[in-house]
Amino acid sequence: MATRSPWHTQRTISNAAYTVQMNFSGNDLFLTFGYVPGREPRKKATGRGFLITNIIRPLRNSRVAAGVPFRYCYSTRWGPDGTPPEHRLILSAGPETAEQLAALWPYGPVVIHPLREMGNLSGLVARLYNEAMETAEPGENLITFCHDLRRPG
């Protein structure tokens, strides 16, 4: 588990929450990608690679080609007791249906909700950060944002 000072943790969560509030709205999506037993990755880098290869890269390519904005941030929660990891993704709304998004993930269940159903965004970001921190390595990004988001200045 990564050790961070309470001040650093609170400051990071506040900046992440503000970034999410600046760039996403209630029409955007909150997705959770799970794994069925036997399909989960053995290493964290492999799990992030699955998410990038199967979800982020294909969506970015199709949306850029169509001229549709593409914004996202994600976090991965690794079960400390050997439970399969979960990837949680906040994704800007686009032309894809829920069925199309779920079909991109061959490793297990996909749960999709409009962001407005997730309640307080600051609380959601804090939960994502704190759950990722439970099993984080020192220096690991707990929430990863795409490069073209507006950031608190």
N, C-alpha and C positions, 0 to 999 in steps of 0.2 A: 504494500500500500504506500502511495506517495504521501510524504509529509509536507504540508503547506501550512503557513501561519493562518490564523483565523482572519486577519486583515487581508492577506493576499487572496484567500478563498472568497471572501465577501466582495472584494473589488472585482475579481474575475467574473463572478456570477452576475454582479450588477452590470458590468460592461457587456457580457453576453446577452443578458435579458434586454438591455437597451438596443443592442444590435438587432435582435429578433423583432422587437417592437417597431423599429424603424423600417424593416425590410419585408415584413410579412403581415398579412391581414387574415381576417376570419375565413375568407374563401380559400386560403391556402390549405395544404394538407399536412397531417401528422401521420406518418406511417411507421409501423413496427414490423420488422422482418425477423422471423424466428427460424429455428432449425428443427428438423425431425431427428430423432436419435440415429446416430451413424453418419449423418451428413454434416455435422458441425466441424468447424476448422479446429486444428490443434494449436495454432499460433495466432496471436492477435493480428499480425501483419497479413496473414492469409485471410482472416475474417474481413478486414478492411478492404482487401483486394477483391473479395467476392462482391462487396457492396459497390465498389467503384466500377468493376467490370460489368456487373449484371444490371445495375440500376443507374448510377450517376452518368457514366460515359454514354450509354445508348440514349438516355433522355436528353442530355446536353446536345449530342449530335443531331437528333431529330428536331429539337426546338430551335437550335441555331439555324439549321437549314430552312425552317419554316418562319424564321424571324420572330419567334416567341421568346419572351424573357425566361431565363432559367436561373433560379436562386435556390440555394439549399443550405442546410447545416445538419450535421449528424453527430450522434454520440453512440458509443457501443457499451453495453453493460455486460460484463463477464461475470458469470456466477462464481462466487468464491468457493462454493462447495461442489464444483464440477458440473453445475447445471449449464445447459447450452447458452451461448451468448444471444443477445438481442441487439439488433441495430435499430436505432430510432432516428427517423429522418423528418425534418421539417422541409417541405418542398413547395415552391411556388406553384399555384394552380396553372394548369395547361390543358391542352386538348385531349389528353389521355383519360380514358375511363378507369374506374376502379379495377375492372377485370383486366384491362391491358397492363396496368401497373402490377397487379398480382402475378400475371403471367410472366413477367420479367424475372421473377425470383423462383428458381427451381429447388431451393433447399428446404423449404418448409412453409409454415403459415405466414400470411401477410394480413395485418389489421390496418385499416385505413379509416381515418376520421377527419372531417373538416377541423381546421385549427380552432374555430370558434367553439367547438364542443369540448375542447381541452381545458377550458376555464382560464384562470389567470396565467398569462404568458410568463410573467416573472417567476411564479411558482413552478411552472413546467420546466423552465430553463434551470432553476435551482435543483429540481429533482433529477434532471438529466445529468447535471454536473456532479451532484453528490453521489448518485448511483455509479457513475463511471469512475469516480475517485476511489471507491471501495477497493478496486483491484488494479488501480493504475500503477504503472511503472514510473519512476522519477523522470520528469521531463516529457511525459506523454501528453499529447493534446487530449483534453477531455471532451471538448466540443470543437468540431472542425467546421469552419465556414468556407463557402466558396469565395473566390477572390474579389468579385465585383460587388460585394455588399457595401452599402454605406455604413460607416463606423462612427461611433461616438468620438468627437474630436475634442 
